[in-house]
Structures are given as structure tokens and as C-alpha cells.
């Protein structure tokens, strides 16, 4: 979550709009730690509308952060409004843990299918090493050509500290005995090695630089 907040700060984001949830709590904690204002609203649509308004008023990319499932579905009207207004908005959301996707986990729905018709780009961050490059690409796509909203979802375990994730699964798996338990622990260990590996090897200087943009305004004679 802190890594995601670093990318937001580098792009001049000074506030994010949210209705908090456990799926995205690490992003909000990271934003607060870096001095990015976290504006808590009472409905996810309000968060997305506020991000859209921020884009229009400040000529920056407005950012909304919402939880998974109904948190995402509640933003659809506001995201569609941003698309029609050609407003460069970034919608961030959590998703079910990687090992529980498609297995009836809490608030586990196909969020990409829901948002793709209304966004320029919709993508899932599946590993910690993907956080920086995919967010940088999201900012670029939102601003280039015809501006518009972009959706990025993070698997739940990608956002939380590696030690915390491993400890949580380790306690549960430790109760499973025998060959099956050993095999399961081996697979989960390999899975998390792949998920969290490579984060420290990223060279930020080699990634695309933040882009500036301006929204065309009507001349005084046209108003």
C-alpha cells in the first residue's frame, strides 16, 4: 500500500477520496503517512464524483479509492460520467486474495468486466513488483490522447506487508497435518515467493516519468 501511495505522491496527488474498507486500507495508511489527504465520504459514488471534479478543477488526475465488490459497483455511474466528460480519473480498488479468487471469497466479483466498458484501461495488479509500473502506466493512459477514467484493482494480499500475509496463511496451514499439509504449505510458499519477489529490484529511474497535461478551456468569448 505504501508503494502505491508513493506513486500517487510523485504524480502530484494531494488528496484521495474514499469510503474505507479492508481491501484498500494499506493504500490509505500509506497516503496518510506521506501527507496525502484522505477524504472520507459516505458513498463510493461520491468518492468517484469528487475525483472527477478534482480532475476538472485542478488539471490533475483525481483519485478515488474504494473497496471490492459493492464498493466498485457503486462507482459505475460516476465513472461513466467521467468517461463522457473526458476526465482523467484514477479509480483504485481492492480485490479478493489471490488464492481465493473465484472461490466465493468476500466481495469477489468480476470487477474488470464491470468497469471495462466505462474506462480507457482496466487492469489487475497481481504481484508486488507490478504496483509501480502499472500505476505509472495508468496515469499515462488516463492523460494521453482523449483523457478518461482508468481502473486498477489490487489483489488483497499484494497490498499488505509480506510478513503479515505469510504469517496469516502460515497459522491456518500449520493446522493441516500429513503429506497433504506439507504439499499445500510448499505450494503456498512458492506462490508468495512469486507474488512478493522482485519489488526491491525495480529501478524507479527506468520507469516512465509522470506526464503533465492540460484540459482545454473555453475562451471568455465562448462562455
N, C-alpha and C positions, 0 to 999 in steps of 0.2 A: 504493500500500500504506500509506503514511503517513497518507493521508486516512482510510482505513478504521480505522486504529488510533486516530486522533483521536476518531472516533465511539464506539468501544469505551470509551475512557477517559472520555468525557463521560457515559457510562451506568454508570459505577462498576465497570467490568470491571477486576479486579485480576490475573487470570490467564487465559490461554488454553491449551487442551490440544491437542496436535498430534503428528502424525508428519510431519515436514517434507518438502516436495517443491518442485521448481522452480516449479510453477504458483502457489504461495502464498507463496513466500519473501519478497516485498516486504511482505506483511502482518505476518509475523513480525519482520522487521527493524524495521518501524515500531513494533510493540508494544514491542520491547526498547528502542528509542530513547526511548519515552515512559514507561518504567518499568513496563510491564505484564509480569508474569512469564510466560515462555514455558515450559510444562511439556512436555517431550519424552517421548512414550510409545513403546511398541514395536508397537502395533497400532491402527488407526484406530477400531475398536470401543471400545477402552479410552478413547480421547480423547472419544468421544461419551458413553460411560457416565460419565466424570468430569465432563463438562459438565452432564449431567443431575443428578448428585449435588450439584454446586455449587449448582444452582438450588434444590434441595430444602433444603439445609442453610443457605444464606445469604440466601434470599429475593431473589436477584438472578438475572439471566439468565446462565446458564452458556454458555460459548462454546467450540466445537471448530473447529479449522482443519485441513482435510485437502486433499490433492492430488486431482487429477482421476481419472476412470476407476475403477480398482480401489480407490483411496482412498475414493471415495464409496460404492461398493458394499459395502465392508467395514463401513460405519457403519449399515446399514439396520436390523439387529436392535436396536441401541442407540437409534436414532431412534424406532422403533416402541414401544420400552419407554417412552420419554419421552412419546410421544403418549398411551399408555394410562394413564400416571401423571399426565397433565395438567401436565407440567413445562415451563416456559417456557425453551426451549433454542434457541440460535442456532448453526446449522451453516454455516460458511463454506468454500467450496471454489473451486479454480481450474477453468478450462475451456480448451479449445483456443483458439488465437489466432483472432481474428475472421475473418481472410482464409482460414483453413484449416478452418473448421467444416464438418463433413460431407464432408471430403475425405480421410479416413484419417489425420488427424494423430494424434500420440502421445496415447493415452488419451482419444480423442474418442468419447464415447458420449452418449446422450440422458439426461443426469443428472436433468433436471426430471421426465421421465416416471417415472423410478425412485423419486424422493422424494415426488412429489405425493400419493400415497395415504397417506403417513405424516406429512405436515406440514400445518400450517394454511395455509401460503403457501410457494410456491417460485418464485423469480424469477431472471432473469439480468441482471447489470449489464453494459451494452453500451458505455457511454461514461463518461469520467472524471467528467462532470458529474452522473451518476446515483449515484455512490458514496454521497455523504452522504444524499440524500433516501431512497434505497431502504433503506439501513441503518437510518435513523431509523424508517421505516415497518415494517421487520422487527422492531425492538424493540417497537414499539407493538402489532403484531399478536400477537407471542408472549405478551404480557401481558394483552391485553384479553379480556373475556368468559371463555371457558374457556381457560386457558393451554395452551400446547403448543409443539412444536418448529417452527422456521421455517428454510428453506433458502435461502441466497443464493450463487449462483455468479458468479464474475468471469471475463470473458474474459481470457486471459493477458496480452495487450498493454495492457489497461486498467490493470493494477496496476503495470506498470513505468514508469519515467520516460519522458516523451515523446521526449527526445533520444536515449535508448538505443534505443527502438523504431525511430525513424526511421533511425538510423544502421545498425542491423542489416539492415533491409529495403533501405536505400539501397545498401549494399555488394553485396547479391545482385542487385538490379535494375540496378546500374551495368554489369554484365557483358552485359546484353542490348542489342544494337545495333538500329539501324534504327527505322522508324516504329512497329513493334510495341513496342519497348522504350520509346519516348517516350510512347506511349499508356498503357502499363502504369504507368510512373512517375507520369504525370499522375493516373491513377485512384487509385493508392495514396496519393499526396499528398492528394488530395481526401478519401479515406477517413479518413486520420489527422487532417485538419483537423476533420472532423465528430466523430471519436472524442474528441479532446482539447480541443476548443473549449468554452468556457463554464465551465470549472472555477473560474476565478478570479472569475466574476461571481456566484457563489452567495452569498447573504446568510444566514449561519447563523441570525441573529436571526429570520428569517422562517420558519424551519423549525419543525416541532413540537418541543416541549420533551420531554426524557426523562420517562417516567412511572414513578412508584413503584407497587409492588404488594405484596401480602402473600398468602402461601399459608395457607389455613385449616388450623389445627392442632386435634387432638383435645384435649378438656378432660381434666384429670387423672382425673376420674371415669370417662372413657371408655377409658382405657388399661388 
